[in-house]
């Protein structure tokens, strides 16, 4: 039987602490970096009610995302908006440099055209809000969310990205 001395015990404790510190460092290494001081970061968008839709008359064509109304945002003061949409191989981004918004029920008129799409396809979107034009369309945006909705002839869908962010997306097919 091996006898433990004070120095063997100290070495064992140092090794155990080293392993624990490595585990903590590895578990936090994959976490998303959030812009310093923002406190908001990424939150997934969750549909808050069934979509308001009308059936499509055309099976395929272009979808126009007409606007997003931000009923409540985590931003204080003025903010910039970046909206990215994809469906199949189609993708489009709406961001107008230095187009600032503020307050509740802020409507962002987009007229974002996504083509070709089919009625019934899934549209994936991501939204970034920030007060810095260089960050709003990047992973560094202060507030970010993403979600999906089913493409129909025309409609709208409410989403919530936490307690202090909810918005409605409006679209139509051409």
C-alpha positions as CSV (number, residue, x, y, z in Angstrom):
1,X,0.0,0.0,0.0
2,X,1.3,3.4,-1.0
3,X,1.7,6.0,1.7
4,X,0.5,9.5,0.9
5,X,2.7,12.3,2.1
6,X,1.8,16.0,2.2
7,X,3.7,16.7,-1.0
8,X,1.9,13.8,-2.8
9,X,-1.4,15.2,-1.6
10,X,-0.5,18.7,-2.8
11,X,0.4,17.4,-6.3
12,X,-2.9,15.4,-6.4
13,X,-4.9,18.5,-5.5
14,X,-3.0,20.7,-8.1
15,X,-3.8,18.1,-10.8
16,X,-7.5,17.9,-9.8
17,X,-7.8,21.7,-9.9
18,X,-6.0,21.9,-13.2
19,X,-8.4,19.4,-14.8
20,X,-11.4,21.3,-13.3
21,X,-10.2,24.6,-14.8
22,X,-9.6,23.0,-18.2
23,X,-13.2,21.6,-18.2
24,X,-14.6,25.0,-17.3
25,X,-12.5,26.7,-20.0
26,X,-13.5,24.1,-22.6
27,X,-17.2,24.2,-21.8
28,X,-17.3,28.0,-22.2
29,X,-15.1,28.1,-25.3
30,X,-18.0,27.2,-27.6
31,X,-20.3,29.9,-26.3
32,X,-21.2,32.8,-28.6
33,X,-19.3,36.0,-27.9
34,X,-21.7,38.9,-27.3
35,X,-20.7,42.5,-27.8
36,X,-19.3,44.0,-24.7
37,X,-21.8,45.9,-22.6
38,X,-24.9,44.9,-24.6
39,X,-26.4,42.3,-22.2
40,X,-28.8,41.2,-24.9
41,X,-27.3,38.9,-27.5
42,X,-29.1,36.1,-29.4
43,X,-32.6,34.9,-28.7
44,X,-34.7,32.6,-31.0
45,X,-37.9,34.0,-32.3
46,X,-41.0,32.0,-31.4
47,X,-44.3,32.4,-33.2
48,X,-46.9,33.8,-30.7
49,X,-50.1,33.0,-32.6
50,X,-51.1,31.1,-35.8
51,X,-50.2,33.1,-38.9
52,X,-52.8,35.3,-40.7
53,X,-52.7,33.9,-44.2
54,X,-54.6,33.9,-47.5
55,X,-54.1,31.0,-49.9
56,X,-51.8,31.5,-52.8
57,X,-53.3,31.8,-56.3
58,X,-49.9,31.1,-57.9
59,X,-47.8,28.1,-57.0
60,X,-44.5,29.7,-57.4
61,X,-42.9,33.1,-58.0
62,X,-41.6,35.9,-55.8
63,X,-42.3,36.6,-52.2
64,X,-42.2,40.2,-51.1
65,X,-41.6,40.7,-47.4
66,X,-43.3,44.1,-47.2
67,X,-42.5,45.1,-43.6
68,X,-41.6,44.2,-40.1
69,X,-43.2,46.0,-37.3
70,X,-41.2,45.9,-34.1
71,X,-43.8,46.3,-31.3
72,X,-41.2,46.2,-28.6
73,X,-37.4,45.9,-28.8
74,X,-34.6,45.5,-26.3
75,X,-32.9,48.6,-27.8
76,X,-33.0,52.0,-26.1
77,X,-32.8,55.1,-28.2
78,X,-32.3,54.7,-31.9
79,X,-31.3,51.5,-33.6
80,X,-30.5,50.0,-37.1
81,X,-32.2,47.0,-38.6
82,X,-30.8,44.1,-40.7
83,X,-33.2,41.4,-42.0
84,X,-31.9,38.3,-43.9
85,X,-34.3,35.8,-45.6
86,X,-33.6,32.5,-47.3
87,X,-35.8,29.9,-48.9
88,X,-34.2,27.1,-50.8
89,X,-31.5,28.6,-53.0
90,X,-33.1,32.1,-52.8
91,X,-31.7,34.6,-50.3
92,X,-32.0,38.4,-49.8
93,X,-30.9,41.0,-47.2
94,X,-32.5,44.3,-46.3
95,X,-30.3,46.9,-44.6
96,X,-30.4,50.6,-45.4
97,X,-27.2,52.3,-44.1
98,X,-27.9,54.7,-41.3
99,X,-31.8,54.2,-41.5
100,X,-32.5,54.6,-37.8
101,X,-35.7,53.5,-36.0
102,X,-36.9,54.0,-32.4
103,X,-39.8,53.5,-30.1
104,X,-42.6,51.0,-29.9
105,X,-44.5,49.8,-33.0
106,X,-41.6,50.9,-35.3
107,X,-42.5,49.9,-38.8
108,X,-39.5,49.0,-41.1
109,X,-40.7,49.2,-44.7
110,X,-38.7,46.6,-46.6
111,X,-40.2,45.4,-49.9
112,X,-37.6,42.6,-49.8
113,X,-38.0,40.4,-52.8
114,X,-37.2,36.7,-52.5
115,X,-37.3,34.7,-55.7
116,X,-37.8,31.9,-56.8
117,X,-40.0,30.5,-54.0
118,X,-43.1,28.3,-53.9
119,X,-46.2,28.6,-51.8
120,X,-45.7,26.1,-48.9
121,X,-41.9,26.6,-48.7
122,X,-40.3,27.5,-45.5
123,X,-38.8,31.0,-45.2
124,X,-35.9,31.2,-42.7
125,X,-35.0,34.7,-41.4
126,X,-32.6,36.4,-39.1
127,X,-32.8,39.9,-37.6
128,X,-30.1,42.0,-36.2
129,X,-30.5,45.2,-34.2
130,X,-27.7,47.5,-33.3
131,X,-26.7,51.2,-33.1
132,X,-23.5,50.5,-35.1
133,X,-23.8,50.1,-38.9
134,X,-20.7,48.0,-39.0
135,X,-22.2,45.4,-36.6
136,X,-25.9,45.3,-37.4
137,X,-25.7,42.6,-40.1
138,X,-22.9,40.6,-38.4
139,X,-22.7,38.1,-35.5
140,X,-21.7,41.1,-33.4
141,X,-25.1,42.8,-33.5
142,X,-26.3,43.6,-30.0
143,X,-29.6,41.9,-30.5
144,X,-30.1,38.9,-32.8
145,X,-32.9,36.5,-33.5
146,X,-34.0,34.0,-36.2
147,X,-37.1,32.0,-37.0
148,X,-39.2,30.6,-39.8
149,X,-42.6,30.9,-41.4
150,X,-44.5,29.0,-44.1
151,X,-44.8,31.0,-47.4
152,X,-48.4,31.6,-48.4
153,X,-50.2,33.9,-50.9
154,X,-50.1,36.7,-48.3
155,X,-50.0,36.8,-44.6
156,X,-48.4,37.9,-41.4
157,X,-46.9,36.2,-38.4
158,X,-46.2,37.5,-34.8
159,X,-43.0,36.5,-33.1
160,X,-41.5,36.9,-29.7
161,X,-37.8,36.8,-28.9
162,X,-38.0,37.1,-25.2
163,X,-39.9,39.3,-22.8
164,X,-38.8,42.6,-24.3
165,X,-38.8,41.9,-28.1
166,X,-41.8,41.1,-30.3
167,X,-42.5,41.8,-33.9
168,X,-44.7,41.0,-36.8
169,X,-43.6,40.1,-40.3
170,X,-45.9,40.8,-43.3
171,X,-45.5,39.3,-46.8
172,X,-47.2,38.6,-50.1
173,X,-46.6,36.5,-53.2
174,X,-46.4,37.9,-56.7
